Amino acid sequence: MDLNPGQLDALVAIADHGSFDAAARELHITASAVSQRIRALEAAAGQVLISRGTPCRPTLHGEWLVRLGRQTRLLYDEASQALTAAAAVELPVAVNADSLSVWLHDVFTEVAGWEGTALRLRVEDQGYSQELLRRGDVLAAITSDQAAVQGCTVQPLGALRYVPAATPDLAARWRRGGSADWPGMPVIVFNDKDDLQHELLRRRGAGRGPLVVHQVPATADFYTAVRLGLGWGMLPEAQARGPLESGELVRLSADVVDVPLYWQRWRLDSPKLTALTAVVRQAAARHLRPAGR
């Protein structure tokens, strides 16, 4: 199969932006030209590669070519930058919100010194970021799954520890017989994918869960909601340390939940991706707990 780089670029642009018109704007060509490229690529592949809907999405076969298109673009941009210093290299990466808030700032400091390099972060729960790798949406991901996506390598980063915390007033109001009333106490979750609080409730035998479940889908606002007494929540240990020491928050129990994190990246001979891998692992070594402890 003879694959044209321009056709792959059109496919990736549709995957990124969800329509032929938006892809045309991204590529500075007409929507008709995008359509022609996709038809030619589908003819060469002998497969439908784009599901024409709202939004347009790659089919299963299309996702393989999206991955190829991104890999090709990365290597092309790195070679172009090395030869002319005129190209910017984009590194799309999936990260979970708590890692972004708690320990990835060290990575920003390092990458800030890299000329012509653009980080494109996609925030996704660590248990779901592998799907972005499979679809070819990102080059690398911080994930809680150690099973490698086909074509990727996996390296352990360490564990992000969470502790159950609440305001003293909330904890006192929902204390029954010397311990927290887990089934009754209002709880805060990040989103529908966030299972940290319910994992602790299951450990505590509160299988039916609380009546009141607040949802606050932003890391800073989640932290603020716990500090303001909206409910209790699992906070990263590093984030909770100061308020716990000052008495602004209290630990509801000695329980902890350790979430193991892994770095998955495409198996590519890319200097920038290799450098990013080293920086992420160094930052993780400074801030995460060694796995298994």
C-alpha positions, -999 to +999 in steps of 0.1 A: +000+000+000+014+034-011+007+059+016+009+096+009+021+119+037-004+146+028-032+121+030-021+109+064-019+146+076-055+150+065-066+119+084-048+131+116-063+166+112-098+151+111-091+129+141-079+160+160-107+184+150-137+163+142-147+175+108-135+180+072-140+217+074-119+221+106-092+198+092-091+221+061-086+251+083-058+234+102-040+224+069-048+257+051-065+239+022-101+235+011-125+210+025-128+196-010-091+189-010-093+172+024-121+150+011-101+141-020-071+131+001-093+109+024-110+092-005-076+085-021-063+071+012-094+049+017-090+036-019-054+027-012-062+011+021-093-007+007-111+003+039-134+030+053-111+051+075-134+079+087-168+075+103-187+104+088-207+118+117-208+146+142-180+146+151-161+126+124-140+099+140-115+074+127-127+038+123-107+010+138-086+007+107-083+045+106-069+046+141-039+025+129-032+051+102-037+080+126-009+065+147+013+061+117+006+097+107+016+110+141+047+089+142+057+100+107+050+137+116+071+135+148+101+120+130+097+144+100+096+174+123+126+163+143+146+158+111+135+191+097+144+209+130+178+193+130+185+205+094+168+239+093+157+248+129+125+259+113+101+232+126+084+229+160+082+194+174+049+186+191+047+160+219+011+150+227+010+133+261-019+120+282-016+128+319-039+124+349-051+156+366-035+149+400-001+142+385-004+174+366-011+193+398+013+175+422+045+165+405+047+173+367+057+209+372+093+198+373+088+186+337+076+220+326+107+236+341+130+213+320+110+214+288+109+252+290+146+251+280+140+230+249+139+251+217+112+244+192+093+219+214+056+221+221+040+200+248+003+191+241-012+176+273-044+157+273-059+153+308-074+119+313-079+095+342-049+073+346-071+042+342-084+054+308-054+070+291-043+039+273-072+043+249-056+076+237-025+056+230-044+030+211-062+056+190-029+074+182-041+106+199-009+108+221+027+097+218+030+088+255+008+085+286+009+083+324-013+053+331-022+029+359-021-001+336+012-019+333+000-039+303+017-024+272-004-011+243+008-028+211+038-009+198+045+008+231+070+003+259+061+005+296+083+018+325+072+020+362+071+055+377+061+049+413+029+053+433+008+084+440-005+081+475-039+094+486-053+100+521-089+105+532-093+141+545-121+164+556-125+196+577-126+191+615-163+203+615-174+178+589-155+150+606-170+158+640-205+161+626-203+127+610-186+108+638-205+079+652-191+059+681-155+070+678-152+065+640-165+081+608-200+074+596-187+064+561-221+055+546-237+088+558-209+114+553-211+134+521-183+126+497-166+144+467-156+126+436-136+141+406-158+126+379-177+094+370-143+076+364-130+085+399-131+054+420-107+063+448-133+073+474-155+043+466-125+020+469-120+032+505-157+029+512-156-007+501-127-014+524-147+001+552-177-021+545-198+008+533-208-010+501-240+009+494-221+042+495-231+076+507-264+093+499-248+126+489-220+124+463-207+158+450-188+159+417-161+185+412-141+178+380-111+201+385-081+193+407-078+228+423-115+231+429-117+195+443-091+205+468-109+237+476-143+219+480-127+195+506-112+225+525-145+243+525-163+213+540-185+203+510-176+167+517-146+144+523-123+133+496-091+114+488-063+140+484-028+134+472-006+130+502+017+158+491-012+182+485-028+174+519+003+175+540+002+213+548-035+216+557-032+184+578-002+198+597-020+231+603-052+215+614-072+230+586-080+194+576-080+161+595-073+125+585-105+105+587-085+072+591-051+058+587-061+042+554-042+051+522-048+043+486-016+040+465-021+043+428+008+028+408+017+049+377+035+038+345+049+057+316+038+042+282+053+056+250+055+046+214+085+025+205+100+052+182+136+063+177+127+098+186+153+120+205+127+143+219+104+116+231+134+098+247+144+130+264+109+136+276+108+101+290+140+107+310+126+140+324+093+124+335+111+095+352+134+119+371+105+139+383+086+108+393+116+096+413+116+128+432+079+130+440+063+095+439+066+066+464+086+036+452+061+010+439+052-016+464+059+004+495 
